[in-house]
Amino acid sequence: MNKVKTLDDLRKMRETLRSTLDIREKSNHPEQMVQIRVSMATCGIAAGAKEIMNYFIEALDREKVDALVTQTGCMGYCYAEPTVEVTLPGKEPLVFGHVKKAKVDEIIDRYIQHGELLDDIIPVTYTTVKPE
């Protein structure tokens, strides 16, 4: 941790700690929020997932959309990287493939804010095994 030399340094540290605390508070009730998971396995990172995650955070902040953005491991859709899973409160998660910056804007505007389905949704191709 850097030493605090000025009042401005102290203010910056306070803002950093507040944003960290805000993320922790949001994570206590994630089912009540829009959740966005960016696949950050090796193939996702190579396809630009880090940049997509950063752009998601910037765009959500710009649009004033309250969402929890996290990273996850491999989703198994290496052919469609970067992949992003979006879960709206009370809905089943959707996975979007081939996500670029323009697609991020479209996901936020059309899907998250207006509930419209988009192209590049990866269909669920499995069934969950239910206990007897």
Secondary structure, DSSP 4 states (H G I P E B T S, - for coil): -PPP-SHHHHHHHHHHHHHHHHHHHHHTSGGGSEEEEEE-SHHHHHTTHHHHHHHHHHHHHHTT--EEEEEES--S-GGG-S-EEEE-TTS--EEE-S--HHHHHHIIIIIITT----S-EEPP---PPPP-
